[in-house]
């Protein structure tokens, strides 16, 4: 895992500068067949049962950037 000093960032079109890792996380989950949705404060990932503990930890870590 990269440290904060060597983290890569991306500028979203018309939006903020964010770390690349949450973008890659969303793309990875979608490529694995998960559907992601947001309802304000919560992120819904379906189906939830195949998520690993590592997946869940990454989603929690990057939740503000993923929403």
N, C-alpha and C positions, 0 to 999 in steps of 0.2 A: 504494500500500500504506500502511495506517495505521501510525503510529508506536505504540510501546508506551504512550505517554501518552494516546492517544486511541482505543485499542483497545476494542471492545465485548466484554462478557462476558455469559455466561449461567450461571445456577445450574441444574445438572441435578437432577432430582427425587431427593431423598435422596442427592445426590452433591456433587461439588466444583464450585467456580466455575471455568469454563474460558473461553478466548477464543471468540468466535463463529466466527472464521475456520475452524477445523478442522471444526466442525459443518457449515458451509456447503460445505466441501470434500467431505465424505462425501456430502451430499445431491446435490451437483453431479455427482459421479462416478456415483452410483446413477441419477440422471436420464439420464445419457449411456449407460446400459446396462451399466455395470461391476458386477460382483459382488465385494464385499469380505468377507474372512474373516480371522480371527486365530487363531494357534495358540500363543499365549504371547508369544514374542519377535518373531514375524514377522507382517507384514500381507501377505495374498495378494490380488491384484487381478487379476481375469480378465474378459475377455481382456487380456493385458498388452501385446500389440503396438500397439493404438491409443493407449496412453498417450504423452503428449508429454513432452519433457524438463522442461517447466514443471510438468506434473502430478507427475512423479516428485520434483522438487525440493520441491513443496508437501507431498507425502506424507512425505518425509524430515523436513522442517522441523517438521511437526505430528505426527509419529509417536507421541510419548508421550501426546498428547491424543486421538488417533484410536483407540488401542488400547482 
